[in-house]
């Protein structure tokens, strides 16, 4: 399947607005906030907060393993 071009996307969003469908979502307010400058908790303390039943379920369903704690910086919209 090919991705629609900008003209097709604009036409769809215009048509969707006449049907009261949501268009492009507003940027999250979190993106406007500066990152917090405090230290991240260590992985062991976070893993200890996960109930054992949930950890076992995650492992069984997804083979999930907690490997690191990382800070995610929200992407800023490109300036026009």
N, C-alpha and C positions, 0 to 999 in steps of 0.2 A: 504494500500500500504506500502510495506517495504522500508526503506531507503537503498540506495545502499551502499555496503561496500567500503572500500578504494580502493580495486583493481578495482571494477567496475567504481568508480569515476575517477581513473587515466586513465583507458582505454577510458572513454568518453572524458575527457579533451584532451588526445592525439589525438583522432579521430577528435575532434572539431577543433584543431589547424590546421589540414590538410585541413579543409574546410574554413579556415580563420574566424572562429567564435571566439568571445572573450572567453578567459579562465577565470582563477581566476583574479578578479580585483586587481589592485595595491592598497595597503593601502592608505588611504586618507592622504594628507599632513597635515591635521589638527591633526591627531593622533600623529604626531611627534612634535607638538608644545606644550609647557608647558601651563597649564591652566592660564588664566588671573587672577591676584590677586586683582581685583577691586570688589567693592560691587555690588551686583545684584540690579536692579531697583525694586521698590515695585510693587506689582501686580496691584494696582489701576492705576498707571501711564501707564502700558502696556495695560491694558484693555481700557483705554481712547483713545489709538491710533487706536483701531480697529473700522472701520466705523460701524455705527449703522446697516446699511443694511446687512453687512457681519455678524455681531454678531447675528442678527435675523435669517439669513439663516443658520448659524451654529447651532443655537439652534433648529431650525425647522428640519433640516436634521439629526443632530447627538445628539441632546440634550446636546451639548457641554457646559461645564461650566469651566471657568477659576478658578482654586482653589489655585494654588501656583506657585511660580517662583523657578526653580531649576537649578543648574549648572550640566550639564552632562559631565562627564570626559570620554573622548574616551578610549575604551579598547585598551590595548597594546597587540600586538601579543605575544604569548608565545615563550620563548627562546627555541631553539632546543637543 
